[in-house]
Structures are given as structure tokens and as C-alpha cells.
Amino acid sequence: MSFSSKFLLFLSFIILFFNGSSISFILYDVRLGAYFGNGLFILSSLAGVLFASIAEVDAGRRGFYCKYCMYGNLLISFYPLYFHLIGMWVFPSLLR
């Protein structure tokens, strides 16, 4: 595994950690507004998917981490939709 592949996988993991802990969702949503913040959150998650898919890994343990980062970032990119849909249906008075 080359240095560039390790670096891309590391960047994908950092994005996964930052977006998965909802720190970036709160920061993007509060600081940048609902639409632009959600768009930036989704784009950063998709950038993590792109970094993980570009990384050239061997089969085995490193392949697991590559798939973990790729599918994790892809799943996390749906967080804003989930949070806003739950907010609309469960707590509609808070969104007014």
C-alpha cells in the first residue's frame, strides 16, 4: 500500500469521524444555515467516499478498512435528511 493510498484512507477516516460524531453537522447547520450547511455536510461525506474509493488497497484487513470508510461515509451522508424529516414529523412546532 503506497503512501498516497494510506493518506487518502486516513482523510476518509477523519471525515468519517468528524461527520459521524455530528460535530460537523451541528457546526455546518448553525454557522452556515440549513441549506448550505446540509449541502456542505453531504459534499464532505461524499468526498470521504471518493477518497476511500480512490485508495488502492490489498485484499484482507486493509480492504475491510477501505470498505468501512466508504460505506460509513455513504451512510452518514443521509444524516441531514433523517434529522430534518424526523424534525418535521415528530417536532413540527420547533421548526416554525
C-alpha positions in Angstrom: 0.0 0.0 0.0 1.6 3.3 -1.1 1.8 6.5 0.9 -0.9 8.2 -1.2 -3.3 5.3 -0.6 -2.7 5.5 3.2 -3.1 9.3 3.1 -6.4 9.1 1.2 -7.7 6.4 3.6 -6.7 8.5 6.6 -8.5 11.5 5.2 -11.6 9.4 4.6 -11.4 8.1 8.2 -11.0 11.7 9.6 -14.1 12.8 7.6 -16.0 9.7 8.8 -15.1 10.5 12.4 -15.9 14.2 12.1 -19.2 13.7 10.3 -20.2 10.6 12.3 -19.9 12.3 15.6 -22.3 15.0 14.4 -19.9 17.8 15.3 -19.7 18.9 11.7 -23.5 18.7 11.2 -24.1 21.0 14.1 -21.3 23.4 13.1 -22.4 23.5 9.4 -26.1 23.8 10.3 -25.6 26.5 12.9 -22.9 28.6 11.2 -23.9 28.3 7.6 -27.6 27.8 7.6 -29.8 24.9 6.9 -29.5 24.5 3.1 -25.8 25.5 2.6 -24.7 23.7 5.8 -26.5 20.5 4.8 -25.1 20.7 1.3 -21.6 21.1 2.6 -22.1 18.2 5.1 -23.3 15.9 2.3 -20.5 17.0 0.0 -17.8 16.4 2.6 -19.3 12.9 3.3 -19.2 12.2 -0.5 -15.6 13.4 -0.6 -14.8 10.8 2.1 -16.5 8.2 -0.1 -14.4 9.4 -3.1 -11.2 9.3 -1.1 -11.9 5.8 0.1 -12.7 4.5 -3.4 -9.6 6.0 -4.9 -7.3 4.4 -2.3 -5.6 1.3 -3.8 -5.7 -1.4 -1.1 -4.9 -5.1 -1.0 -7.5 -7.7 0.0 -7.7 -8.5 3.6 -7.5 -6.2 6.6 -6.9 -3.0 4.6 -9.7 -3.8 2.3 -12.0 -4.0 5.3 -11.0 -0.5 6.4 -11.5 0.9 2.9 -15.0 -0.6 2.7 -15.7 0.6 6.2 -14.8 4.2 5.4 -16.6 4.1 2.1 -19.9 2.7 3.3 -19.7 4.6 6.6 -19.3 7.9 4.8 -22.0 7.0 2.3 -24.4 6.2 5.1 -23.6 9.3 7.0 -24.4 11.5 4.0 -28.1 10.7 4.7 -28.0 12.2 8.2 -29.3 15.7 7.3 -32.3 14.2 5.6 -33.0 11.9 8.5 -32.7 14.7 11.1 -34.9 17.2 9.2 -37.6 14.6 8.3 -37.8 13.5 12.0 -37.9 17.1 13.0 -40.8 17.8 10.6 -42.9 14.8 11.7 -42.1 14.4 15.4 -41.5 18.0 16.4 -43.2 20.3 13.8 -43.8 23.1 16.3 -40.0 23.5 16.8 -39.4 24.2 13.1 -41.7 27.1 12.9 
